[in-house]
Amino acid sequence: MTECEDPVTGEGDARLRAVVELAQAMAAAHTPRESAHAAAQGVRQALGGSFAAISKWERELGKLRVLVNVGELAEGEEEFPEDESYPVHEFPEIVGFLHEQWAGGGEPSAWVETAETDPVPHGPGDGGPYNHQRVAALRRRGRGCCVVAPIVLHGRAWGELYVARRTGEPVFDRADADFASVLAAVTAAGIAQTERLAEARRLAFTDALTGLANRRAVDMRLDEALELHRGGDVVVSLVVCDLNGLKRVNDSRGHAVGDRLLERFGSVLSLCGAMLPGTLAARLGGDEFCLLAVGPPADEVVKVAGELCERAGELDLGEGVAVGVASTGDPIGPVRSGRRLFRLADAAQYKAKAAGSGEPVVAGRHGGKDDPVVRLADAPDRRPGPERRRFRR
């Protein structure tokens, strides 16, 4: 620092840079997990802490769940804990102190707690919470002090940010608490943005009626799966389903009942897909559905496809389902694109529907490349029209 430099101004500039860097890091995050990690790292560095955590209030469970821990972790702490949570009644400042301040016209504000002395409050009337559990945790983990700031989203307590320093380091002061409140507001804005983006992505890749994945999600996952197949011979399988009887239900009982049939079959499809780890269940559109399995052997996929036929036949609406299976684990020839795997599964499904089969038809199981299904899928078709309707003759 030069002789003419104002130390207060210098600190203000540093904190302004820290706010900007925190906002930029959170804006670059693509998932809630990345967003929480960026927030924890940013506030830890901005406040000069040795440790930081971001926690979320899970109201329906009455718990404060830790999303991420960063910095110097104590024994038993994990960066992304699977189940580190604390009953909210142990942290009354979340449900009591904040609400009392807001009711009095105040704003959510941060406070400081130390391992050796009373808390350093910050807020209207200098009234702050004292949390014995938090102080005990400081002592147990070799930390001398912490600053805690509520994260408020849409006018409600969403969770909190927590930054600690080692024993022997300077204790956070009121200016630090003020700055922590600013950082919490920036964090809240970043979390809100990430949640909006996550919801937009969810809607972009989800079928609104059934809650299953949509065709866009299948195409993306299939491209990724075939990259794995080409690189390491990972088995990729498609189970394509055509729900029978939907038009009859719509015409005779109304579209609301038809939608209920689609929803019920979607639940059956999801249940069967869960029998194969990592399988994506999707509605392709209309009465067409599919399972995309990556990894399980072809025989396991065929077994689950049979289970799907059986369960669909037990629905009191509709007339069962026609199912076709195509898997790189069967002798179907090279699969260089998702389009070919879809053509094979479509052709198998067409054969099942034409035969009124109550069991899945599997491409390549009757003669390999000479299998009628494979020949049908690979036959040229000069007629224009959507690929999914290719075999609806």
Residue, then its C-alpha position, 0 to 999 in steps of 0.5 A: m500500500t502506498e503512503c497516500e492510499d486510504p486503507v479503508t478505500g483499499e478494503g472497500d475495493a477488495r470487497l467490491r471485487a470479491v462481490v463481483e467475483l462471487a457473482q461471476a462464479m455463480a453465474a458460470a455454474h450450471t447445476p445447483r451443486e456447482s452453484a452452492h460450491a461456487a458460493a461457499q468458495g467465494v464467501r470463504q475467500a471474501l471473508g478470509g475464512s479457513f472454512a465455509a459451508i452452504s446449508k439449505w432449510e428443508r422445511e418439509l423435513g424440519k432440517l438444515r441440510v449441508l449442501v457443501n463444505v469447503g476449505e479446511l475440513a475437520e474430521g468427519e466433514e465431507e465436501f459434498p456430504e450425503d446426509e449432514s443435516y441438523p434439526v431446525h429447532e437447534f438453530p432457532e435463528i432460522v425460524g425465530f430470530l429472522h422472522e422476529q426481525w422481519a416482523g419489526g420491519g428489519e432486514p435479515s442480517a448476519w451475526v458472529e459467534t466465537a468459541e470463547t465469548d458471547p456472540v457479536p450480534h448485528g442487527p436492529g437493537d443489537g439483538g442476536p441469537y446465541n447458539h450453544q450447538r454452533v459454539a460447541a461445534l466451533r470448539r470441537r473442530g478447532r475453530g475460533c469464530c464464525v459468521v453466519a448469514p441467512i440466505v433469503l429467497h423470494g422473501r423466505a429463509w432459504g438457508e444460510l452461509y457459514v464462514a469460520r476462522r481458525t482458533g487464534e485468528p482475528v475474530f470477525d467484527r461487525a463490519d465482517a457481519d455487514f459484508a456477510s449479509v451482502l454476500a448472502a444477498v449475492t448468493a441468493a441471487g445466484i441460487a435463484q438464477t441457477e434454480r430458474l435455469a435448472e427448471a428451464r432445463r427440466l421443462a426442456f427435457t421433460d414430458a409435461l403430462t407424464g413427467l417422463a423424459n421427452r424425445r429431446a432428452v432421449d436423443m441427447r442421452l442416446d448420442e452420449a451412450l453410443e459414444l461410450h459404445r464405440g469407445g468401450d463396447v458398452v451395451v446400448s439398448l432401446v425398448v420402443c413401446d406403442l400403447n394400444g387402444l388410446k384412440r378408442v379410449n379418447d373417442s369413447r371416454g374422452h381425452a381426460v380419460g385418455d390422458r389418465l391412461l398415458e399417465r398410468f402407463g408412464s408410471v408402469l414404464s418408470l417402474c420397469g425402467a427402474m429394474l435396469p440401473g441408469t435407464l431413462a424412461a421417456r414419452l416420445g409423443g402421442d402413444e409412443f414411449c421408450l426405455l433407453a438402457v446403457g450398460p445392462p446386457a441385452d437379455e436383461v433388457v428383454k426380460v424387463a421388456g417382457e415384464l412391461c408387456e405383462r404389467a401394461g396388459e393388466l391396466d384396466l384402460g387400454e389394450g396392452v402395449a406393442v414392444g420392440v427391442a433393439s440392442t447393440g448386444d444382439p447381432i444387428g450389425p454396426v450401430r453408428s448412429g442413434r437413428r439406426l438403433f431407433r429404426l431397428a427398435d421401431a421395426a421390431q415394435y411394428k412387427a409386434k403390433a402387426a402380430g398382436s404379440g403380447e411379448p416383445v419382438v427383439a431385433g436380430r434374434h432370428g438370423g442376425k442380419d437376415d432377421p426379418v426385423v433387421r431387413l425391414a429396418d435397413a430396407p430403403d424407404r423413399r416415402p417422406g415423413p417422420e422417422r417414427r411413422r416409417f413402419r406404420r403401413 
